[in-house]
């Protein structure tokens, strides 16, 4: 029997209609997951859920949220660092979980230089310094006087050891020249609960989770720890206006995936992220939470920003003496 051998044109025609191998199929072809390295209730969670919804719509797949708090964001970051490098596992990274953590922790379960493939920035917001109303201070000068006279010392909360809030709180104590005791929590939500309850006197964090409590009067905002006022709370002066220009602490949020993910998938994720944060509804909700929306020009541009941010924070962390074994 003569064996049938299709010609080259016939082979090409068949290839055009047959399904491609799994690895060559359009990305993504199944749901993705976004690891938020903090518990629910904080700004990371608010930003992450907005971005997951927006990216999912543009990728044609759902983006499932996974909160994995602990170790100042390192536990969640480790999940992404050790995932399959296929672009299906994303990380909501930030100044705390990425920049500050690698500066203050002597040991991390991954190499920050190679563990992640940067995708792009979402935005940033200067931190807000708040106190419980029982603290007799309406501005930073008054807080300085109260803190210096306090016996026992005032305490300040952070969302976790090695977080931006930890470094910012230590910086405040240094600049004010007053001793305050650090009380770490597992995320912003639990910290805010204890500030509102009066168990914590001072807290520095992004605006979004604080805003309802500031408006309700259950906490008192003293200053924005940045160079300019925030449109979401325009009456609040900056630390520079208050006479403490060295207190500068902004929290940024961004999306990354596992290091080694193919560049074409990184670019696909970047396009979806950029489209999501340029959506007027999503942008409006981010800005209402106190964020300056700042899309990256490219994944490479975002990678440069991360390196520059680490270089900027390194001397701050060193002077503040923040270190974690």
Order of alpha helices (4+ residues) and beta strands (2+ residues): alpha-beta-alpha-beta-alpha-beta-alpha-beta-alpha-beta-alpha-beta-alpha-beta-alpha-beta-beta-alpha-alpha-beta-alpha
